[in-house]
Amino acid sequence: MKKPLIFLAAAAALLFSCRDSDPVREALLKRSENLSAPASVTYDAPNSTSVSLAVYWDATEPINNGAISFLVQVSNDEYFFNGDGGSLIERTVDISSSPNDAVIITGLTSGQSYFLRVAATYPGPSRSDWAYLSDASGKTSAVIPGTGLVN
């Protein structure tokens, strides 16, 4: 009895693997091509304090491709892990008419290093890849609010 079942399973696998295309998969892949991420996530020192972090980013491409908002995450853990000592703050920022969108995250701990990332959100719901707060060379950096980037 086991041999016919194995044969049927193998035949089904072969049949499904021979299909020319998967329309749902192709639609999702095509859609993801237009999910532009924000660019140039930048620390805004003049608008930051020791307990608040101000950043801005280039929103031009996401807005042109239909983004409806931005998701901003701030964490004291470089992997954005929420637990085991890590904390995660998340904010949704509406699209503005400016090519640079911005946010100020408040209630942070003075002297604590934080990592920040931004993604564009699209209808569906869908999200772009993350864009990280980086130094001038493009390397992801931590920041101490009110002090500056940490290398």
C-alpha positions in Angstrom: 0.0 0.0 0.0 2.9 2.4 0.7 4.3 2.1 -2.9 1.2 3.5 -4.6 1.1 6.4 -2.2 4.7 7.2 -2.8 4.2 7.0 -6.5 1.2 9.3 -6.3 3.1 11.8 -4.2 6.0 11.8 -6.6 3.7 12.2 -9.6 1.9 15.1 -8.0 5.2 16.8 -7.2 6.4 16.3 -10.8 3.1 17.6 -12.2 3.1 20.8 -10.1 6.8 21.5 -10.7 6.1 21.4 -14.5 3.6 24.2 -14.6 4.8 27.1 -16.7 4.0 29.8 -14.3 2.4 30.6 -11.0 0.3 33.8 -11.6 0.0 34.7 -8.0 3.7 34.4 -7.4 4.4 36.4 -10.6 2.0 39.2 -9.6 3.7 39.4 -6.2 7.2 39.5 -7.6 6.2 42.2 -10.2 4.5 44.2 -7.4 7.6 44.0 -5.2 9.7 45.6 -8.0 7.9 48.9 -7.3 8.3 49.0 -3.5 11.0 51.6 -3.4 12.6 52.1 0.0 13.4 55.5 1.5 16.9 56.8 0.8 19.4 58.8 2.9 18.2 58.3 6.4 19.9 61.2 8.2 20.4 62.2 11.8 18.9 65.7 12.4 21.2 67.1 15.2 19.6 70.5 15.5 16.2 69.0 16.3 17.4 66.2 18.6 17.8 66.4 22.4 19.3 64.0 24.9 16.0 62.2 25.1 14.6 62.6 21.6 15.9 61.6 18.2 15.1 63.5 15.0 15.7 62.0 11.6 14.7 62.7 8.0 14.9 60.7 4.8 14.5 61.1 1.0 10.9 60.1 0.3 10.8 60.9 -3.4 10.9 57.4 -4.9 8.5 55.8 -2.5 6.0 58.6 -3.0 6.3 58.4 -6.7 5.7 54.6 -6.5 2.5 54.9 -4.4 3.7 54.6 -0.8 1.0 55.5 1.7 3.2 56.0 4.9 6.5 55.2 6.5 7.3 52.7 9.3 10.0 53.9 11.6 11.7 51.6 14.1 14.1 52.6 16.9 15.9 50.1 19.0 18.8 49.8 21.4 19.6 46.5 19.7 21.3 46.5 16.3 19.1 43.5 15.2 15.9 45.3 16.4 15.1 42.5 18.8 12.4 43.4 21.3 13.1 41.3 24.4 16.0 40.0 26.5 17.0 43.6 27.3 16.3 45.0 23.8 13.6 47.6 23.3 11.7 48.5 20.1 9.8 51.7 19.4 7.7 51.8 16.3 6.0 54.8 14.7 3.9 55.3 11.5 4.6 58.5 9.7 2.1 59.8 7.1 3.3 60.9 3.7 3.9 64.7 3.5 4.1 67.0 0.6 7.8 67.4 1.1 10.4 65.2 -0.7 12.0 64.7 2.7 9.8 63.2 5.4 10.9 63.4 9.1 10.0 62.2 12.6 11.1 63.0 16.1 11.0 60.0 18.5 10.6 61.1 22.1 11.0 59.4 25.5 14.4 57.9 24.9 17.0 57.3 27.6 19.7 59.9 27.8 23.2 58.6 26.9 21.8 55.4 25.4 22.8 54.3 21.8 20.0 53.6 19.4 19.7 52.1 15.9 17.0 53.4 13.5 15.5 52.1 10.3 12.7 53.3 8.0 10.5 51.4 5.4 7.9 52.7 3.0 4.5 51.1 3.4 2.2 50.5 0.4 -1.4 49.4 -0.1 -1.9 45.7 0.1 -0.4 45.8 2.8 3.2 45.7 1.6 6.5 47.1 2.9 9.7 48.1 1.2 13.1 47.0 2.3 14.5 48.8 5.3 16.7 51.9 5.0 19.1 52.3 8.0 20.5 55.4 9.7 24.0 55.5 8.3 27.2 57.4 8.5 28.7 59.4 5.5 30.3 56.2 4.1 26.9 54.4 4.1 27.8 52.1 7.1 24.8 51.5 9.4 25.4 53.5 12.6 24.1 53.9 16.1 23.2 57.3 17.4 23.2 58.8 20.9 20.4 61.4 20.8 21.7 64.9 21.4 25.3 63.7 20.8 25.5 62.2 17.4 26.4 59.1 15.4 28.5 56.4 17.1 31.2 54.7 15.0 
